[in-house]
């Protein structure tokens, strides 16, 4: 695993760190009627040697034994430092990138859809990697992608949004 991981700055115009995620980003299903749109993301501070990026959205508080993967996007070119809202939809992700298999059972962004109870945190993580491409396809799960990402991470930044609450 990489050591001395640099801290990246990750922002979005749709929500602030620790802020509430808008309905436009929430899942449409499981009792929710959101727009299921991935957020716009911008990142900076990638260290020298960065060859690509990977992005994940993960809910550690999902009522499973392992959390819940909402979005997995990798093989993002090092020259890319932002994504527009909606880039998590099939055919909208940047050319050459790969969307991994989420816990919704698809290779696409799936928004927040927590059960009733307190708000859940959704961690949007951006990883700067020392490798051009992960040799994985759209069937790659969050666990498999992270197994590979962890061996190549030069930098990481997290933007956390909250959703839910009843």
N, C-alpha and C positions, 0 to 999 in steps of 0.2 A: 504494500500500500504506500501511496505517496505520503510524504511527511511535509511539515511546514506549509500547510494549506493556507493560501491567501484568502482574505475575506473580500467577496464581491459585493457591490451595492446593487440591489434589485428593487425596482419601483414599477408602479402601474398608475395610470390615471383613473382607474376604476375603483380602487380602494387603497387605503394607506396601511402600513404595517400595523397590525393589531386592530385594524378597523373592520367594519362590517362589509361583507361581500354582497354586492347588489343582486337582485332577483334575476337580472339578465345573465348572470353567471351560474345560477342554480340549475340543477337537473330538472328535467321535465319527466316526472315519474316518481314512484314510491311516495305518492302523496304530495309531491311538489309540482309547481307549474312554472318553473323558471324558463329562461331563454336558452340555457345550456351552451352559452358562449364562453370560450376561453378568454381570459383577460389579455389586454395588451401588456406586454412586459418590456422593460428596458433594463440593461445591466451594464456595469462598468467595473473597471479595476482588474481585468483579467491579467494574469502575470505573463511575462515573456515565456515563450514555449507553448502557449495555448494553441492547439491545432483544431479543436472543435468544442462544442458545448452540448450539454444534455440538460433537459428540463423535466422535472417531475412535479406532480401535485399529489400530496399524500395526506390522509386523515388518520392520525395515530389513535384517535378516540373512537373510531368506528366499532360497533359491537361485534367484533370478530376477535380472534386470538392474535391477529397479525396486522390490524389496521386495514386501510383501504386505499388502493391506488386509483386516482382519478384521471391522471394524465401522465404519459411518458413520451417524450419526444427527444430523439438523439440524432447524432451525425449532423448537427447544425454547424455550418462553416464558421471558422474563427473570425471571419470578417463581419459576421452578423452580431449585432449588439441590441437588437430589439425585434419584437414580433407584434404584429397588429392584433387587435381583438378578433377572435374567430379563427385564429391560425390552428386551433385544435380540431377543426372539422376536416374530414377526409377531402383531399384535393385542395385544401387551403393552406396546408403546411408548406414551408419553403421547399423548393426543388432539392432533391437529394437527401432530405431528412427522412427519418423513419419514426412512425408512431407505434409504440409498444402496446401490448395487450393489457387493458385495464381490468379492474375487478368488476366492471360492468359487463365484461365479456366481449368488448370491442376494441379496435385500435383507433380510438378517437377520444377527445376530451369528454369527460362526464362530470358535470358540475356537482356541487354539494347537495346532499340529500339525506341529512341526518334524521334519526328517529326523534320523536318528541323528547324533550329534556333540555339540558343546558347547551349553549352554542358549542360547536366543534371547531377546532383550529384546522385550517387547511394551509399546509406548508407548500408554497411554490418555491422549489429549489432550482437554482441554476448552477451547473457544474462546469468549470473550465477544465478541459481534458488535454493530456499530452499525446493524444493519438488522433489521427485524422478521422477514423471511422471505427465504430464498434461493429464487429462482424456478426450482427444480429439482425433478425427481420421483424416484421410486424407482429409475429406471434410471441415475441420475447416478453415475458412477464416482468413486473416491477422487481421482483427478487433477482431474476437473472440479469436484468439491466444493471441493477445496483451492485451486484457481485462484480461485474466488469467495470463499472464506473469507479468503484472504490479503489481499484488498482491503478487508475489513471488520473485521479483528481489532483489538479494543481491549485484550484480555487473553488470556493463555494459561497453562494449568497442565498439568503432565504427571505421571502416576503410572506408573512402569515396574515391570513384573513380569517374572520370568524363568521359562521353562519349557523342558523338554527336558534333554538330557544323557544320554550313554550311555558 
